């Protein structure tokens, strides 16, 4: 069997993977791994990390091949998005781990001191801004408000939000862009 190179052949392999054919996963890996590894390496800048992300990405391809929709994106773009998402998640986890390592501080050290300490006026301003932000968030449609809230409060990526809400990735990105623009305009009116 020759190596698949066209989108149609890649889509057929994804269909076979969705049917849990191990051989199809091996063929897909042989055809696409070098390009996907290159993407992971560009994002992460570390060969070992890129290899880990590539492996994790092919596990995700195995698990989610049935959710691939050719009407939304070409197969290589879909796989690239999985790699990109996992690479960015990897970087977020590394950053969080570094922050956790540096967070071991006595309670007294956690209190703002000197230039970092907020005075009464700064506290009032922060409270007023929080109130305005809350009012502006209430003006968003409920679905968009939920997407924005989860994105910032739980630090979810666009693809994680799309998966959580079972929405197309493009819809999530559009909602985020429009919602943030609406919030920016609303906040600007109150400043």
N, C-alpha and C positions, 0 to 999 in steps of 0.2 A: 504494500500500500504506500502510495507516495505521500509526502508531507503536505498537510493542508496549508494553503496560503490565502485563499479567498475568504471573505466574510461569510459566504454561504457555507463553506467547509467548516469554518470555526463554529458557526451556529449549529451545524449538525453535530459537531463534537460536544457542544454544550448540551444539546438535547440528549445525547447518549450519556453524558455525565449525570444529567438529571435523572436518568434511568439507572444510575449507579453502575456504569461500566467502567471498571478500573483502567482498562486499556485505553479508553477515550481520554481519560485524565492524563495518562502518560503521553499520548500523542499531542494533546494540547500543551502540556508542559514543554515537550521537545520543541514545539513550534514557537511558543511565545515567551518562554522563561528568560531568554537573554534580553529581550526588549523590556520586559517587566522588571527584571533585576536592574537594568540601567536606570529606569525611572526611580526605583527605590533608592539606588545609590546616589542619584542626583539630589533627592530630597534629604537623605540622611547623612551623606558624606562619610559613611563608615561601611566597609565591606561586610563585616560580621553582622551588623544590624540589618543591612540590606538583605542578606541571606535569610535572616530570621523573619523579616517582614515578607519576603517572597514565599517562604514556606507557609506562613500564616495565611497569606493571600490565596494560595492554592487550596488550602483547607477550606477557606471561605468560598472559593469557586465550587469546590465539591459540594458544600452544604447548600449553596444558594443558586446553583445552575438553573434550577427550575423556575427561579424568579426573574431570569433574564428575559427582557422583551426587546426583540429586534426593532420594534417600531420606535423605541426611545433612544437607542444608540447602537453603533456598530459593536461587535463583540470585543474587539481589542480595546475600544474606549471604555466599555463597561469593566473589563478586567483592569485596565489602567486606573480607573476610579477606585476599585477595591484596593489596589496596591497603594495609591495615594492616600486613601483614607486610613489604612492601617499604618502607613509610615508616619502620618501626622499624629495618629493616636499614640504610636510608639514614642514620638518626641514629647507629647504631652505627659505621658507616664514618666519618662526620664526627668522632665522638668519638675513634676510633682514629687518624685523621689528625692531630687536634690533639695527641693524646698523643705520636705519633711526632715531631712538630715540636718538642715540649718535651723529648724524650728525648735530645737531643744534648748529653750531659754527659760530662765527663772521667770516667775510671774511678774516680778518687779521690772524686769527688763522689757516685758511686753508693753508696759505703760508708756505712752508718748511723753517724751521729755524734750526740753529745749525747743528748737525750731519746729519739730514735728508735733508738738502739743497744740491742740486746738483751743482757742480762746472761746468765750461765750458767743461772740459774733460769728465765728466760723461754724460753730455748732448750729446756730440759728439758720445760717445760710444753707448748710448741708441738709437740715431738716426741711427747709422750704423747697429746695431742689428735689428732695425725695418726694414731697407732696405733689409737686408739679409733674414729676415723672410718673407717679401713680395715676394722676388725672389724665395724662397723655396716653398711658397704656390702656386706660379704660375706653379710650376712643377707638382703639383698634378692634377689628372683628375678633371674636373669641378665638377662632382657630389660629389667626396670626399672632395674637397675644400669647397663646400657649407655645407656639414655635419660638418666638423671641425669648420668652421666659426660660424655656428649657435650654436654649442655646447659651444663654448667659449665666443662668444659675447653676446648671449642671455641666456646662462647658461641652455640650454635644456638638459634633460636627454636622454639616449639612446632610451627609449620608446617614448618620445615626438618627437624625431627626426624620428623614424620609422613611427609614425603616420603622421607627417608633410609631409614626402616624400612618404608615402604609400609604405614602404619597409618592408620586414621581419626584425625583431629585430636582428637576427643573422647577417644579411647583414650589418646593421648599425654598429654593434659592430666590425665586421671584418674590415670595411672601416676605422673606427676610429683607431683601433690598427695599421693597416698597414700605414695609413697616418701619425700618430704620429711617428712611427718608421722611416718613410721616412724623415719627417721633422727633427727629431733628427740627423739623419746621415748627412743631408744636412747642418744643422746649425753647426755641429761639423767640417765640412770641411772648414767653413769660420771663425772659431774662432782662 
